[in-house]
Amino acid sequence: MTRPEILLQVTDLRVEFGSRRWGKKPFVAVDGMSIEVPQGRTLGVVGESGSGKSTLGRAILGLAPIAGGTITFDGRDITRPMPRQRRALSSELQVVFQDPYSSLNPALTIESILAEPLVAGGMSMSDARTRIAGLLDLVALPKDSLSRLPREFSGGQRQRIAIARAMARDPRLVVCDEATSALDLSTQARVIDLLLDIQEQTGVSYLFITHDLDVVRHMSDEIVVVNRGRIVERGAAERVVTDPQEEYTKRLLAASPIPDPVAQRARRAAA
C-alpha cells in the first residue's frame, strides 16, 4: 500500500517559556519533538496534564513561542510565518478546543458564528448561508439552530457547532485539543463518530490531542505518547494501546477509566 503524502511535519521542535536574562533558565515545555501527520489520517498525541502535548498543538497553530526546530505544512515552512502568511494558512489549518462554550461567542447567533470565517475569507453572505446549511448537515444539527445562541445548546451540541466552524473553509488539518474531554462518555462517543464521519467524507487530517489512551485509540491511525516535553513511545494505535512498551504508557493506560471496576483494578495492578 502506498504511504499517504505527509501533510504536516514537525522536526526537533523546542518550545520555551520565560526569559534567559539575569541567568534564569527558561521552562522547556517541548523538548525536541518530531511528528508527521499524513494526508487524510489521524495522529494521536497523548499524555497527562503538563506533558507538553497541548503546547505542541499551540506551537503548530502559532500560539506558542518556538525556540528551535521546524514546522512544515504541505511542503511550506510555517515555523515563524509572517502575519499575512498566518492569515492565509487559517483556511487550511484549524482547531477545535476543549471547552465548546468558551470558544463560542455567547452574544452571537449560530448563523453569525458560522458566517464569520466565511465572510472574512471573502465569501458573500448569500453564499455563506448556503455553505452554513451544508455545515449543519455535516454535524447533524437542525436548521432551526441558526437563530439560537450557544447557551441554548448542550455541551455536545456546542462542540458540534465548534466543529462546524472549524470545517467552514474546508481545512486540510484540524488540531483537536482535548476536544472530547469536557463531555460525558456517551457524548464523547458521538463526537468521535462525527469526527470520523467527517474525515471519511472530506479527507481532512487530524492532530488529536488528549490525555485518554482509550479515546485516542478509536480516533487515531498512529499514536505518540508524550511525557515531560518529549516523545517516549510511538507506533500504530492498536499496538500502543494493547502492547505498550514503556512504563509511562502502561501507567497512562491504567489510569484510563473503564466501566468494569474489577477489570479496572486488574489493569491498575498489572501496571
ABEGO torsion letter per residue (X at the ends): XBBBBBABBBBGBBBBBEBABGGBBBBBABBGBBBBBBBGBBBBBBEBBGAGAAAAAAAAAGABBBABEBBBBGGBBAABBBAAAAAAAAAABBBBBABAAAABBAABBAAAAAAAAAAAAGBBAAAAAAAAAAAAAAAGBBAAAAABBAAABBAAAAAAAAAAAAAAAGBABBBBBGAAAABBAAAAAAAAAAAAAAAAAAGBBBBBBBABAAAAAAABABBBBBBGGBBABBEBAAAAAABBABAAAAAAAAABBBABAAAAAAAAAAX
